[in-house]
Amino acid sequence: MLLTKNIKKTKNFMKNNQLIKILIKKLSYFKKDQNNKFQDIIL
């Protein structure tokens, strides 16, 4: 029971990690490309 709970937690954590990575990517891209600021905000 406890093990499956931990596996679920780990999966959720990994999913969140992916989202965080994507966000960081978007942020770094956003910083790099200040000319297209408006475009990025829409996306």
C-alpha positions, 0 to 999 in steps of 0.5 A: 500500500505504502509502496504504491503511494510512493510510486504515485508520488514519484510519478506526480513529481516527475510530471511536475518536473517536466512542467517545470523544465518546460517553464524554464525553457520558455522563460529562458527563451523569453529572456533571450528573445526580448523582441518577440515579447508580445508573441511569447505572452500570447503563447 
